[in-house]
Amino acid sequence: MTASANHSYYPPNVVIDGYVANTLSTAQILAIFTTTLTAILGSCFVLIRRARPSMPATEVATALWFVLCGVIHLGLEGHYARHEHHIGASSHVLSQLWKEYSLSDSRYLTRDSFLACMEAVTAFLWGPLSLLCAYGVVRGRAWRHPVQSIISLGQLYGDVLYYGTCTYEFAVRGLEFSRPEPYYFVGYYVFLNAFWIVIPSILLLSSARATTNAFAKLEKLEGRAKKH
């Protein structure tokens, strides 16, 4: 593959090996992405309600969140982890989605070592575990909480490092990887990734509370047993 600078990514002189432009428009890419996720989550919602009609809405939302995570981690990020060496040269629909997102962070098209490792861990660890956790939530399994805590902490840590490395590059080296239009930086980079800051934080606190309560009850039972 040959290096190409005939692109619209930032910084303008960034080299993307074998780059080819997307054949799908932004509207088409976003429509495919949202339609696919909506169909999957809608189907899962129906299955969950059939399996456990009385399941609390918060638990349904949690299960669907982990389904969403599993699909995105395994499908989208798994594609990146397997093909990061030629994403810029690929016309696969998932590669085109990554090229669209990369308008807010061109490091995804330059074989950045941190992103390659982070996405591989996210895809092949948090992806399967997310689907397992969704199953545990629907079935009401107690082991769901330690799994939920592990996934949420991993997602939170990965996202903090993701924001941190990009901020470091700008603050220390003056490098900007997002196009100047606000909707790329705010819409893609900030807004989309913020979900994996806010929701994992909430779930991590929820599992910590559930675990603390469980140990507190156990201590009370042990205390009563000792008295007798």
Disulfide bonds with the S-S distance in Angstrom:
none
